[in-house]
Amino acid sequence: ADGFDQHMIGVCKSFINQAKLAFENAQLTQEAIRSARYKEELDIANKVQRALLPQKFPETPFIEIAALNEPAREVGGDYYDYAQIDPRRFALIMADVSRKGASAAFHMAQMKGIFQSLIQLNLSATDFMLMANRSVARCLEKNQFITAIFAQFNFETNMLTYVRAGHTPMIYYSAAQNKARLMEGEGLGLGILRNSSYAKFIGIINLPLYKDDVLVLYTDGL
């Protein structure tokens, strides 16, 4: 009981507090280094993801296109893309992966691969959606899915053929009528049904287009 006097106990307590602070500072430094590394990796992922999305669209006498993407976090699951099938036919897709963050971003990259592969086959809108659903079902976990709008423009007939797979409805503005309306249509997200019965939920809509009409495609993030 008499081994340490109050002065010695005070000195020991001061030493322990200093040592504790040193350990905490070392731990905080390690966490700051880890955080900086993660941030750097996410910044790289953000740049890679932006590179996967078209920054420029082809100049054509038939259609003018503009796009904007601002993810809520560093990376996200929103996706849009296009393909010039031939001089008078053009395909456009907009999709949104369920969930957010790195997992959604990874599946967004897979969706780009699916779109760019299938578009080479010159499929009808129905066959495109059937094959896309099959491909998505193989890539995604069972509790994930992708909503999408797939649109085919034929400038020879001035006709838009599109399919809505559970995605937010497209806005169509008719210049002649000076009116806008939501183009809802039927459809089920890709990967929700993983068998041939998906074909029953594909609703094809044909929409004639006229000069100065406007189409707005967007995701639920808007």
LODO-840991 format. One record per residue (C-alpha): residue number from 1; x, y, z. Coordinates in steps of 0.25 Angstrom, whole numbers, plus 2048, in hexadecimal, padded with zeros to 3 digits. Each point is the difference from the previous one (the first is absolute). Example, Ala and Ser with C-alpha at 12.3 -4.5 7.8 and 13.67 -1.06 7.14 Angstrom:
# residues 2
<pos->1, X->831, Y->7EE, Z->81F>;
<pos->2, X->806, Y->80E, Z->7FE>;
This chain:
# residues 222
<pos->1, X->800, Y->800, Z->800>;
<pos->2, X->80C, Y->809, Z->802>;
<pos->3, X->807, Y->7FD, Z->7F4>;
<pos->4, X->7FC, Y->80C, Z->7F8>;
<pos->5, X->7FD, Y->80E, Z->805>;
<pos->6, X->7F6, Y->80A, Z->7FA>;
<pos->7, X->80B, Y->807, Z->7F8>;
<pos->8, X->805, Y->7F3, Z->7FA>;
<pos->9, X->7F1, Y->7FC, Z->7FD>;
<pos->10, X->7FE, Y->80D, Z->7F9>;
<pos->11, X->80D, Y->7FE, Z->7F8>;
<pos->12, X->7FB, Y->7F2, Z->7FC>;
<pos->13, X->7F2, Y->805, Z->7FC>;
<pos->14, X->807, Y->80B, Z->7F7>;
<pos->15, X->809, Y->7F6, Z->7F9>;
<pos->16, X->7F4, Y->7F7, Z->7FE>;
<pos->17, X->7F8, Y->80B, Z->7FA>;
<pos->18, X->80B, Y->804, Z->7F7>;
<pos->19, X->802, Y->7F2, Z->7FB>;
<pos->20, X->7F1, Y->7FE, Z->7FE>;
<pos->21, X->800, Y->80D, Z->7F7>;
<pos->22, X->80C, Y->7FB, Z->7F8>;
<pos->23, X->7F9, Y->7F3, Z->7FD>;
<pos->24, X->7F3, Y->807, Z->7FC>;
<pos->25, X->808, Y->809, Z->7F7>;
<pos->26, X->807, Y->7F5, Z->7FA>;
<pos->27, X->7F2, Y->7F9, Z->7FD>;
<pos->28, X->7FA, Y->80C, Z->7FB>;
<pos->29, X->80C, Y->802, Z->7F6>;
<pos->30, X->7FE, Y->7F2, Z->7FB>;
<pos->31, X->7F1, Y->802, Z->7FE>;
<pos->32, X->803, Y->80D, Z->7F9>;
<pos->33, X->80A, Y->7F9, Z->7F7>;
<pos->34, X->7F6, Y->7F5, Z->7FD>;
<pos->35, X->7F5, Y->80B, Z->7FD>;
<pos->36, X->809, Y->807, Z->7F7>;
<pos->37, X->803, Y->7F3, Z->7F8>;
<pos->38, X->7F1, Y->7FD, Z->7FF>;
<pos->39, X->7FD, Y->80E, Z->7FB>;
<pos->40, X->80B, Y->7FF, Z->7F6>;
<pos->41, X->7FA, Y->7F2, Z->7FB>;
<pos->42, X->7F2, Y->806, Z->800>;
<pos->43, X->805, Y->80C, Z->7F8>;
<pos->44, X->806, Y->7F6, Z->7F6>;
<pos->45, X->7F3, Y->7F8, Z->7FF>;
<pos->46, X->7F9, Y->80D, Z->7FE>;
<pos->47, X->809, Y->803, Z->7F4>;
<pos->48, X->7FF, Y->7F2, Z->7FA>;
<pos->49, X->7F0, Y->801, Z->802>;
<pos->50, X->800, Y->80D, Z->7F9>;
<pos->51, X->808, Y->7FB, Z->7F5>;
<pos->52, X->7F6, Y->7F5, Z->7FE>;
<pos->53, X->7F5, Y->80A, Z->7FD>;
<pos->54, X->7FF, Y->807, Z->7F3>;
<pos->55, X->805, Y->80E, Z->801>;
<pos->56, X->7FD, Y->804, Z->7F1>;
<pos->57, X->7F5, Y->7FB, Z->7F7>;
<pos->58, X->801, Y->7FF, Z->7F1>;
<pos->59, X->7FC, Y->80C, Z->7F8>;
<pos->60, X->7F4, Y->7FD, Z->7F7>;
<pos->61, X->7F6, Y->808, Z->7F8>;
<pos->62, X->7F5, Y->7F8, Z->807>;
<pos->63, X->802, Y->801, Z->80F>;
<pos->64, X->807, Y->808, Z->80A>;
<pos->65, X->804, Y->7FA, Z->80D>;
<pos->66, X->805, Y->805, Z->80E>;
<pos->67, X->803, Y->7F8, Z->80C>;
<pos->68, X->803, Y->803, Z->80F>;
<pos->69, X->805, Y->7F7, Z->80B>;
<pos->70, X->803, Y->804, Z->80E>;
<pos->71, X->801, Y->7F4, Z->80A>;
<pos->72, X->7FB, Y->802, Z->80E>;
<pos->73, X->80D, Y->7FA, Z->805>;
<pos->74, X->80D, Y->7FE, Z->7F9>;
<pos->75, X->7FB, Y->7F5, Z->7F8>;
<pos->76, X->7F1, Y->7FB, Z->7FD>;
<pos->77, X->7F8, Y->7F7, Z->7F8>;
<pos->78, X->7FA, Y->809, Z->7F5>;
<pos->79, X->803, Y->7FD, Z->7F2>;
<pos->80, X->7FD, Y->806, Z->7F2>;
<pos->81, X->806, Y->7FC, Z->7F3>;
<pos->82, X->7FD, Y->800, Z->7F1>;
<pos->83, X->804, Y->7F9, Z->7F3>;
<pos->84, X->7FF, Y->805, Z->7F1>;
<pos->85, X->7FA, Y->7F4, Z->7FA>;
<pos->86, X->801, Y->806, Z->7F2>;
<pos->87, X->7FF, Y->80E, Z->7FA>;
<pos->88, X->7F1, Y->800, Z->802>;
<pos->89, X->7FE, Y->7F8, Z->80D>;
<pos->90, X->805, Y->803, Z->80E>;
<pos->91, X->7FE, Y->7F8, Z->80D>;
<pos->92, X->800, Y->807, Z->80E>;
<pos->93, X->800, Y->7F9, Z->80E>;
<pos->94, X->7FE, Y->806, Z->80E>;
<pos->95, X->801, Y->7F7, Z->80C>;
<pos->96, X->801, Y->800, Z->80F>;
<pos->97, X->806, Y->7F5, Z->809>;
<pos->98, X->7F8, Y->7FD, Z->80D>;
<pos->99, X->809, Y->804, Z->80C>;
<pos->100, X->80B, Y->80B, Z->800>;
<pos->101, X->80F, Y->801, Z->801>;
<pos->102, X->80B, Y->7F7, Z->7FB>;
<pos->103, X->7F7, Y->7F3, Z->7FE>;
<pos->104, X->7F6, Y->808, Z->7F7>;
<pos->105, X->80C, Y->806, Z->7F9>;
<pos->106, X->806, Y->7F2, Z->7FD>;
<pos->107, X->7F2, Y->7FB, Z->7FA>;
<pos->108, X->7FF, Y->80D, Z->7F8>;
<pos->109, X->80D, Y->7FD, Z->7F9>;
<pos->110, X->7FA, Y->7F2, Z->7FE>;
<pos->111, X->7F4, Y->806, Z->7FA>;
<pos->112, X->808, Y->808, Z->7F6>;
<pos->113, X->807, Y->7F3, Z->7FB>;
<pos->114, X->7F2, Y->7FA, Z->7FE>;
<pos->115, X->7FB, Y->80B, Z->7F8>;
<pos->116, X->80C, Y->802, Z->7F7>;
<pos->117, X->800, Y->7F1, Z->7FE>;
<pos->118, X->7F1, Y->7FE, Z->7FD>;
<pos->119, X->7FF, Y->80D, Z->7F7>;
<pos->120, X->80A, Y->7F9, Z->7F6>;
<pos->121, X->7F5, Y->7F6, Z->7FD>;
<pos->122, X->7F6, Y->809, Z->7FA>;
<pos->123, X->7F5, Y->7FB, Z->809>;
<pos->124, X->7F2, Y->804, Z->801>;
<pos->125, X->7FC, Y->808, Z->80C>;
<pos->126, X->7F9, Y->7F3, Z->806>;
<pos->127, X->80C, Y->7F7, Z->7FD>;
<pos->128, X->809, Y->80A, Z->806>;
<pos->129, X->7F9, Y->801, Z->80D>;
<pos->130, X->7FE, Y->7F0, Z->801>;
<pos->131, X->80F, Y->7FE, Z->7FE>;
<pos->132, X->804, Y->80C, Z->809>;
<pos->133, X->7F7, Y->7FA, Z->80B>;
<pos->134, X->807, Y->7F2, Z->7FE>;
<pos->135, X->80E, Y->807, Z->801>;
<pos->136, X->7FC, Y->808, Z->80C>;
<pos->137, X->7FB, Y->7F4, Z->807>;
<pos->138, X->80D, Y->7F9, Z->7FF>;
<pos->139, X->808, Y->80C, Z->805>;
<pos->140, X->7F8, Y->806, Z->80C>;
<pos->141, X->7FD, Y->7FA, Z->80D>;
<pos->142, X->7F2, Y->7FB, Z->802>;
<pos->143, X->7FC, Y->80C, Z->808>;
<pos->144, X->805, Y->80A, Z->7F6>;
<pos->145, X->7FA, Y->805, Z->7F3>;
<pos->146, X->801, Y->80B, Z->7F5>;
<pos->147, X->7F6, Y->80A, Z->7FB>;
<pos->148, X->801, Y->805, Z->7F2>;
<pos->149, X->7FA, Y->807, Z->7F4>;
<pos->150, X->805, Y->7FB, Z->7F3>;
<pos->151, X->7FD, Y->809, Z->7F4>;
<pos->152, X->802, Y->7FD, Z->7F1>;
<pos->153, X->7FF, Y->80C, Z->7F6>;
<pos->154, X->7FD, Y->7FE, Z->7F2>;
<pos->155, X->802, Y->80D, Z->7F8>;
<pos->156, X->7FB, Y->7FB, Z->7F3>;
<pos->157, X->7F2, Y->7FE, Z->806>;
<pos->158, X->801, Y->80A, Z->80B>;
<pos->159, X->7FC, Y->7F6, Z->80A>;
<pos->160, X->805, Y->7FD, Z->80E>;
<pos->161, X->7FE, Y->7F2, Z->805>;
<pos->162, X->803, Y->7FE, Z->80F>;
<pos->163, X->7FF, Y->7F7, Z->80C>;
<pos->164, X->7FF, Y->804, Z->80E>;
<pos->165, X->805, Y->7F5, Z->80A>;
<pos->166, X->7FB, Y->806, Z->80D>;
<pos->167, X->807, Y->80D, Z->7FE>;
<pos->168, X->7FB, Y->80E, Z->803>;
<pos->169, X->7F7, Y->804, Z->7F5>;
<pos->170, X->806, Y->808, Z->7F4>;
<pos->171, X->7FB, Y->80E, Z->7FE>;
<pos->172, X->7FB, Y->803, Z->7F2>;
<pos->173, X->7FE, Y->80F, Z->7FC>;
<pos->174, X->7F8, Y->802, Z->7F3>;
<pos->175, X->804, Y->80D, Z->7F9>;
<pos->176, X->7F4, Y->800, Z->7F7>;
<pos->177, X->7F6, Y->7FF, Z->80C>;
<pos->178, X->809, Y->807, Z->80A>;
<pos->179, X->7FD, Y->7F6, Z->80A>;
<pos->180, X->809, Y->7F6, Z->809>;
<pos->181, X->7FB, Y->7F2, Z->805>;
<pos->182, X->806, Y->7F5, Z->807>;
<pos->183, X->802, Y->7F3, Z->7F7>;
<pos->184, X->7FE, Y->7F5, Z->80B>;
<pos->185, X->7FD, Y->7F3, Z->7F9>;
<pos->186, X->802, Y->7F2, Z->805>;
<pos->187, X->80C, Y->7F9, Z->804>;
<pos->188, X->808, Y->7F9, Z->80B>;
<pos->189, X->80E, Y->803, Z->805>;
<pos->190, X->80B, Y->7F7, Z->7FA>;
<pos->191, X->804, Y->7F4, Z->809>;
<pos->192, X->7F3, Y->800, Z->808>;
<pos->193, X->7FA, Y->7F4, Z->7F9>;
<pos->194, X->80B, Y->7F7, Z->7FC>;
<pos->195, X->7F9, Y->7F6, Z->7F6>;
<pos->196, X->7F9, Y->801, Z->7F3>;
<pos->197, X->7F3, Y->806, Z->806>;
<pos->198, X->807, Y->80D, Z->7FF>;
<pos->199, X->7FB, Y->801, Z->7F2>;
<pos->200, X->7F2, Y->803, Z->805>;
<pos->201, X->804, Y->80D, Z->807>;
<pos->202, X->807, Y->807, Z->7F4>;
<pos->203, X->7F7, Y->80B, Z->7FB>;
<pos->204, X->805, Y->806, Z->7F2>;
<pos->205, X->7FB, Y->80E, Z->7FD>;
<pos->206, X->802, Y->807, Z->7F3>;
<pos->207, X->7FF, Y->80F, Z->800>;
<pos->208, X->801, Y->809, Z->7F3>;
<pos->209, X->809, Y->80B, Z->801>;
<pos->210, X->7FF, Y->80E, Z->7FA>;
<pos->211, X->809, Y->80C, Z->7FF>;
<pos->212, X->805, Y->807, Z->80D>;
<pos->213, X->7FA, Y->7F5, Z->809>;
<pos->214, X->807, Y->7FD, Z->80D>;
<pos->215, X->803, Y->7F3, Z->808>;
<pos->216, X->805, Y->800, Z->80E>;
<pos->217, X->805, Y->7F4, Z->806>;
<pos->218, X->805, Y->800, Z->80F>;
<pos->219, X->802, Y->7F7, Z->80C>;
<pos->220, X->7F9, Y->801, Z->80D>;
<pos->221, X->80C, Y->807, Z->806>;
<pos->222, X->7FB, Y->80D, Z->7F9>;
